[in-house]
Amino acid sequence: MHRRHLIQTGFAAATAGALSACATAPRQPNEPNYPIASDANARAYTADELVAAGSRELGIAAEAMGSAIERIFADQGDRPTAYIAGEEASGAAVIGLRYGRGALHMKDQSASQEVFWQGTSVGWDVGGNASRVFTLVYGLYAADAIYRRYPGVEGTAYLIGGLGVNYQRADGIVLAPIRTGVGLRLGANVGTMAYSRQRNLLPF
């Protein structure tokens, strides 16, 4: 009985020693370091991807598109998770209206998603224009989250190589529309833009 107890004690000690050795053994070079951190940029677009898509959608030279993309990247300090390619029409005589339609693209979606937008503006703004629009979208990780109202200040827009850029923000999502087209818009205005699943005639 005493001999059996010694055997069991020795076996337990050997087992504990083996487990301890396994736990403290150095990690081999080819072993993964768990947990594996997800690549936050895997779902984001690079500048080169956006320049290629933007110049194609807007029908402009890559150099002009690259200048606008570079400025937006510098402003936001990050990479966009989606973009919208579309077109819009707008007009204003103090009170302004804007309507647009496009396709939302995300890297982790096999197909684009249709999106509409409509908005109003008030301010010193006279004229009208029809534009192609290429919008960079930051902070969007689920396509349906795009559908909301975004306040924006058109007066903060700037021109780069003939392209107009401004920002719209809501709940951590930032939209940076890049516009090119014909027409005349003068002055500055303050307004909102609502993105929806279907066309709404009322821009509210």
BELDA-V701317 format. One record per helix or strand of 3 or more residues. SS is the DSSP state (@ for helix, = for strand). FROM is the first residue (numbers start at 1). TO is the last residue. If there is no record, write none. Layout:
SS;FROM;TO
SS;FROM;TO
This chain:
@;2;24
@;40;43
@;47;58
@;62;76
=;82;106
=;113;138
@;143;146
=;149;153
@;154;156
=;158;160
=;163;170
=;173;196
